[in-house]
Amino acid sequence: MRSSSFGPLTLLGAGGVALLVSLAVLSAVACGGGDDGLAPVPGAVELELGEIFVKPFKVEVPAGQKVVFHVVNKGTVQHDLKLNGQTGTKMLDPRHGETVEWGPFTTTVQAWCTVPGHKQAGMIVTIVPVAAASPTAPGQGQ
């Protein structure tokens, strides 16, 4: 008489094991298991890239300070975002993002996608530095 040893995976068979592995991978991806840069970054200015836009197209930032920007490509083709066309994100695959730090800002500047034709088509964000509001004492300035 032959003794046989059946474990839980043996009972599932090859198809069942493949299904379990697939579900585990999908779960990891859906729950942020991959490092795709899509998760919002606390305190960062969020910028979205797509065909053919940057949202928002204008942002106000504190004058004289460095600012963190979280850039996400929600489009279907690669995009990047470069401050004055020079420094910024790498070329981002669709559904990927990256965080960059720019500044300090003292004058209005622009950042744009450097893919040929995209800037000309409007993939630009204008960054406007604004002075922090001075506290007004009660009874003054009203």
C-alpha positions as CSV (number, residue, x, y, z in Angstrom):
1,M,0.0,0.0,0.0
2,R,1.3,3.4,-1.0
3,S,1.1,6.3,1.4
4,S,0.3,9.6,-0.2
5,S,0.7,13.0,1.3
6,F,-1.6,15.7,0.0
7,G,-0.9,19.3,1.0
8,P,-3.3,22.2,0.5
9,L,-1.6,23.3,-2.8
10,T,-1.7,19.7,-4.2
11,L,-5.5,19.7,-3.7
12,L,-5.8,23.0,-5.7
13,G,-3.9,21.7,-8.7
14,A,-1.8,23.7,-11.0
15,G,-4.7,25.9,-12.1
16,G,-5.6,26.8,-8.5
17,V,-2.1,27.7,-7.6
18,A,-1.8,29.9,-10.7
19,L,-5.0,31.6,-9.7
20,L,-3.7,32.3,-6.1
21,V,-0.5,33.7,-7.4
22,S,-2.4,36.0,-9.9
23,L,-4.6,37.2,-7.1
24,A,-1.7,38.0,-4.9
25,V,0.0,40.0,-7.6
26,L,-3.2,41.9,-8.4
27,S,-3.7,42.6,-4.7
28,A,-0.2,44.0,-4.4
29,V,-0.6,46.3,-7.4
30,A,-4.1,47.5,-6.4
31,C,-3.0,48.2,-2.8
32,G,0.1,50.3,-3.8
33,G,2.6,47.4,-3.6
34,G,4.4,48.8,-6.6
35,D,6.6,52.0,-6.5
36,D,4.8,53.8,-9.3
37,G,4.9,57.2,-7.6
38,L,1.1,57.6,-7.8
39,A,0.3,58.0,-4.1
40,P,-0.2,61.7,-3.1
41,V,2.7,63.3,-1.3
42,P,1.6,65.2,1.9
43,G,2.5,68.9,1.6
44,A,3.4,68.7,-2.1
45,V,1.9,70.7,-4.9
46,E,0.0,68.1,-7.0
47,L,0.4,68.3,-10.8
48,E,-1.3,66.0,-13.3
49,L,-0.1,65.5,-16.8
50,G,-2.2,64.1,-19.7
51,E,-2.9,64.6,-23.4
52,I,-2.2,67.5,-23.8
53,F,-2.5,69.4,-20.5
54,V,-1.0,70.1,-17.1
55,K,-3.5,70.5,-14.3
56,P,-3.6,72.9,-12.7
57,F,-2.2,75.2,-15.4
58,K,-1.2,77.8,-12.8
59,V,-0.1,77.5,-9.2
60,E,0.8,80.0,-6.5
61,V,3.8,79.1,-4.3
62,P,5.4,80.9,-1.3
63,A,7.9,83.4,-2.6
64,G,11.5,82.7,-1.7
65,Q,11.0,79.1,-0.7
66,K,11.8,75.8,-2.2
67,V,8.6,73.8,-3.0
68,V,8.0,70.1,-3.5
69,F,5.9,69.1,-6.5
70,H,4.3,65.7,-7.0
71,V,3.9,65.1,-10.8
72,V,1.7,62.3,-12.0
73,N,1.3,61.2,-15.7
74,K,-2.3,60.2,-16.0
75,G,-2.0,60.2,-19.8
76,T,-1.6,57.3,-22.2
77,V,1.9,58.3,-23.5
78,Q,5.1,59.3,-21.8
79,H,5.4,62.9,-20.5
80,D,7.9,64.8,-18.3
81,L,7.8,68.2,-16.6
82,K,10.9,70.4,-16.6
83,L,11.3,73.8,-14.9
84,N,12.3,76.2,-17.7
85,G,12.6,73.1,-19.9
86,Q,15.8,72.1,-17.9
87,T,15.4,70.3,-14.6
88,G,12.5,68.2,-13.3
89,T,11.1,64.8,-13.7
90,K,12.4,62.0,-15.8
91,M,10.3,60.8,-18.7
92,L,7.3,59.3,-16.9
93,D,5.4,56.3,-18.2
94,P,1.6,56.4,-18.2
95,R,0.2,55.9,-14.6
96,H,3.6,56.8,-13.0
97,G,4.7,59.8,-11.0
98,E,7.7,61.5,-9.4
99,T,8.4,64.1,-6.8
100,V,10.7,67.0,-7.5
101,E,11.8,70.0,-5.5
102,W,12.1,73.4,-7.2
103,G,12.9,76.9,-6.1
104,P,13.3,79.2,-4.3
105,F,10.9,81.2,-6.5
106,T,11.3,85.0,-6.8
107,T,9.7,85.5,-10.2
108,T,7.0,83.9,-12.2
109,V,8.4,80.9,-14.1
110,Q,7.0,78.0,-16.2
111,A,7.5,74.3,-16.4
112,W,6.6,72.2,-19.4
113,C,6.6,68.8,-21.1
114,T,9.7,68.5,-23.2
115,V,8.3,65.9,-25.6
116,P,8.5,67.5,-29.1
117,G,5.4,69.5,-29.8
118,H,3.8,69.2,-26.3
119,K,4.9,72.6,-25.0
120,Q,3.6,74.2,-28.2
121,A,0.3,72.3,-27.7
122,G,-0.1,73.8,-24.2
123,M,1.5,71.4,-21.8
124,I,2.7,74.2,-19.6
125,V,2.2,75.2,-15.9
126,T,2.9,78.7,-14.7
127,I,4.4,79.0,-11.2
128,V,3.7,82.3,-9.5
129,P,5.5,83.2,-6.2
130,V,3.3,85.1,-3.8
131,A,4.3,86.9,-0.6
132,A,3.0,85.4,2.6
133,A,0.1,87.5,4.0
134,S,1.2,89.8,6.8
135,P,-0.9,89.5,9.9
136,T,-3.0,92.5,10.3
137,A,-3.5,93.9,13.9
138,P,-7.2,94.3,14.9
139,G,-8.5,97.6,13.7
140,Q,-5.8,98.1,11.1
141,G,-6.1,97.7,7.4
142,Q,-9.9,97.5,7.4
